[in-house]
């Protein structure tokens, strides 16, 4: 696994490492990632950062539970590239595992066992703005400097973003990689969902995901899940009701993971 240290710009306070052409916070977990054990009933939520990960992860858990009930932890508790095999092994099946990795970095058994994969993508313009706000306000739990990850201006960040020199690389390569999975892995089928479609008609997208997972639910339950996972309700639940074990810290005045959930760009990426 070839890695190259990023030539650090003063605006980045946390070192990024280039792994197989993609910049990451750390490379250690990827040394054994492709050989990680996977269960046949594992469900993977794959997204580029700031594409509705928390939102969709909660929806997936509610679909599997068959009711609009919040999980105890944040989705960070199941983040594939940051949780150890031992931690993930303790989860009961079916595990709903979230990741920002691209397909070529995933465990090989995902493809062999034909696991269910839900991929959510969002307009790049909105991702860029939201990602800048997060990285310029978030203090990673393992940061030695205790400064925000990115301290530069919006213009400087946008340059990095367009070049793919941000954690998890280029959004364009990320979307292309996941949209082409069926070509690379012999007809492997994923459920591709657009963030903007979820905003427009969340019930329809919840139904689409549930049917892909072979877990259809009553129409009333779809509506209950959509209501529970509305921006304000989910934000309140995550801030007040959830275990904060895997929660990063934020600078004073930050809105955390839940900022505005608005769309400023065109509908389609």
C-alpha positions in Angstrom: 0.0 0.0 0.0 1.8 3.1 -1.3 1.5 6.2 0.9 2.9 9.7 0.4 2.7 12.5 3.0 0.9 15.6 1.9 3.2 18.6 1.5 1.6 20.4 4.4 0.2 23.9 3.9 0.1 26.0 7.0 -3.7 26.1 6.8 -3.9 22.4 7.6 -3.3 21.6 11.3 -3.8 17.8 10.9 -1.6 15.8 8.7 -3.1 14.1 5.7 -1.7 11.0 4.1 -2.2 10.0 0.5 -3.2 6.4 0.1 -3.8 4.9 -3.3 -4.3 8.3 -4.8 -6.7 9.5 -2.0 -5.9 11.8 0.9 -7.0 10.5 4.3 -6.6 11.5 7.9 -4.6 8.4 8.6 -3.4 5.3 6.7 -3.0 2.7 9.5 -6.5 1.2 9.2 -6.2 0.7 5.5 -3.2 -1.7 5.8 -5.6 -4.5 6.7 -8.9 -3.0 5.3 -9.2 -5.3 2.3 -8.9 -8.4 4.3 -11.3 -7.4 7.1 -14.0 -10.0 7.9 -17.5 -9.0 6.7 -20.9 -10.6 7.5 -23.3 -11.5 4.8 -26.1 -9.3 6.3 -23.9 -6.2 6.7 -25.3 -3.0 5.3 -22.9 -0.3 4.1 -23.7 3.4 3.9 -21.2 4.9 1.6 -20.9 8.7 1.1 -18.5 11.5 0.4 -18.3 13.7 3.5 -21.1 16.2 4.0 -23.5 14.3 1.8 -26.2 13.4 4.4 -24.4 10.6 6.2 -25.9 11.1 9.7 -29.4 11.6 8.2 -29.3 8.4 6.0 -27.6 6.3 8.7 -30.4 7.1 11.1 -33.0 6.3 8.4 -31.3 2.9 7.7 -31.3 2.0 11.4 -35.0 2.8 11.6 -35.8 0.8 8.5 -34.0 -2.2 10.0 -35.7 -1.8 13.3 -39.1 -1.3 11.6 -39.9 1.7 13.7 -39.0 5.4 14.1 -36.7 5.0 17.1 -33.3 6.8 17.4 -30.1 4.8 17.8 -28.1 5.2 21.0 -24.9 6.3 19.3 -23.9 8.6 16.5 -23.1 7.1 13.1 -19.4 7.7 14.0 -19.6 4.6 16.2 -19.6 2.5 13.0 -17.3 4.5 10.8 -15.4 1.7 9.0 -12.0 3.5 8.6 -11.9 4.8 12.2 -13.3 1.9 14.3 -11.2 -1.2 15.0 -12.3 -4.7 14.0 -12.9 -5.5 17.6 -15.3 -2.6 18.1 -17.2 -3.4 14.9 -17.3 -7.1 15.9 -19.3 -6.2 19.0 -22.2 -4.8 17.0 -25.2 -7.0 16.6 -26.4 -8.1 13.1 -27.4 -6.7 10.8 -24.6 -4.1 11.2 -25.1 -0.8 9.5 -21.5 0.4 8.7 -20.8 3.8 7.4 -17.7 4.8 5.3 -16.3 7.5 3.2 -13.9 5.2 1.4 -13.9 4.6 -2.3 -14.7 1.1 -3.7 -11.1 0.1 -4.3 -10.3 0.7 -0.6 -13.2 -1.5 0.7 -12.9 -5.0 2.2 -12.9 -7.6 -0.6 -15.6 -9.6 1.2 -18.1 -6.8 0.5 -18.1 -7.8 -3.1 -17.8 -11.5 -2.6 -20.8 -11.6 -0.2 -22.8 -9.2 -2.2 -23.6 -7.0 0.8 -26.2 -4.3 0.5 -24.7 -0.9 -0.2 -26.5 2.5 -0.1 -24.7 5.3 -1.7 -25.8 8.9 -1.1 -24.4 11.8 -3.3 -24.9 15.5 -3.0 -24.4 18.5 -5.3 -20.6 19.3 -5.1 -21.3 23.0 -4.5 -23.2 22.3 -1.3 -20.7 19.7 -0.3 -17.8 22.2 -0.7 -19.5 24.8 1.5 -20.6 22.4 4.2 -17.2 20.7 4.2 -15.4 24.0 4.6 -17.6 24.9 7.5 -17.0 21.6 9.2 -13.2 21.5 8.8 -12.8 25.1 9.8 -14.7 24.6 13.0 -14.1 21.0 14.0 -11.3 19.9 16.4 -10.6 16.2 15.9 -10.6 14.2 19.1 -7.0 13.1 18.5 -5.6 16.5 17.4 -2.4 17.5 19.2 -2.8 21.2 18.4 -6.5 21.4 19.4 -7.0 23.7 16.5 -9.6 23.3 13.8 -8.5 21.0 11.0 -8.4 23.8 8.4 -7.6 27.4 9.3 -7.4 29.0 5.9 -10.0 31.1 3.9 -12.8 29.8 1.8 -11.0 30.6 -1.4 -8.0 28.6 -0.2 -10.1 25.7 0.8 -12.0 25.7 -2.5 -8.7 25.3 -4.3 -7.8 22.3 -2.2 -11.4 20.9 -2.7 -11.3 21.2 -6.5 -7.9 19.5 -6.6 -9.0 16.6 -4.4 -6.5 17.7 -1.7 -9.0 17.2 1.2 -9.8 14.2 3.4 -11.3 11.5 1.1 -10.1 13.2 -2.0 -12.0 14.4 -5.0 -15.8 14.3 -4.8 -16.0 13.8 -8.5 -13.7 10.7 -8.4 -15.7 9.4 -5.3 -19.1 9.6 -7.1 -17.7 8.1 -10.3 -16.1 5.2 -8.4 -19.3 4.3 -6.7 -21.6 4.8 -9.7 -19.3 2.4 -11.7 -19.2 -0.4 -9.1 -21.5 -2.6 -11.1 -19.0 -2.5 -14.1 -16.0 -3.3 -11.9 -17.7 -6.0 -9.7 -19.8 -7.9 -12.2 -23.2 -6.5 -11.8 -23.0 -5.6 -8.1 -26.1 -3.6 -7.4 -26.1 -0.6 -5.1 -28.9 1.7 -4.1 -28.0 5.2 -5.3 -29.8 8.1 -3.6 -29.5 11.8 -4.3 -29.5 14.1 -1.3 -31.6 16.6 -3.0 -34.3 14.0 -3.8 -34.3 13.1 -0.1 -35.0 16.8 0.7 -37.8 17.0 -1.9 -39.6 13.7 -1.0 -38.0 11.9 1.9 -40.8 9.3 2.2 -40.3 8.2 -1.4 -36.5 7.8 -0.9 -37.1 5.9 2.4 -39.4 3.6 0.6 -36.8 3.1 -2.2 -34.1 2.2 0.3 -36.4 -0.2 2.3 -37.4 -2.1 -0.9 -33.7 -2.4 -1.9 -33.0 -3.9 1.5 -35.9 -6.3 1.1 -37.5 -4.7 4.2 -40.7 -3.1 3.1 -42.7 -1.2 5.7 -46.2 0.2 6.0 -46.6 3.7 4.5 -47.4 5.1 7.9 -44.0 3.9 9.1 -42.2 5.6 6.2 -43.8 8.9 7.2 -43.0 8.4 10.9 -39.3 7.8 9.9 -39.3 10.9 7.7 -40.7 13.0 10.5 -38.3 11.7 13.1 -35.4 12.3 10.7 -36.3 15.8 9.8 -33.5 18.2 10.2 -34.6 19.8 13.5 -35.8 16.6 15.1 -32.6 14.7 14.2 -30.4 17.6 15.2 -32.1 17.8 18.6 -31.8 14.0 19.1 -28.2 13.9 18.2 -27.3 16.8 20.5 -29.4 15.9 23.5 -30.2 12.2 23.5 -27.2 10.3 22.0 -24.1 8.9 23.6 -21.3 11.3 22.8 -18.4 8.7 23.0 -17.4 9.1 19.3 -18.2 12.8 19.0 -15.5 15.3 17.9 -15.3 18.7 19.6 -16.1 22.0 18.0 -15.0 25.6 18.3 -17.3 27.9 20.3 -20.3 29.0 18.3 -20.1 26.2 15.9 -23.3 24.4 14.8 -21.5 21.1 14.7 -22.5 18.4 12.2 -25.9 19.9 11.7 -25.5 23.3 10.1 -28.3 24.3 7.7 -29.1 21.3 5.4 -29.8 23.7 2.5 -29.2 23.3 -1.2 -27.6 26.2 -3.1 -26.6 24.4 -6.3 -28.4 22.7 -9.1 -30.3 19.5 -8.4 -28.0 17.0 -10.1 -24.3 16.4 -9.7 
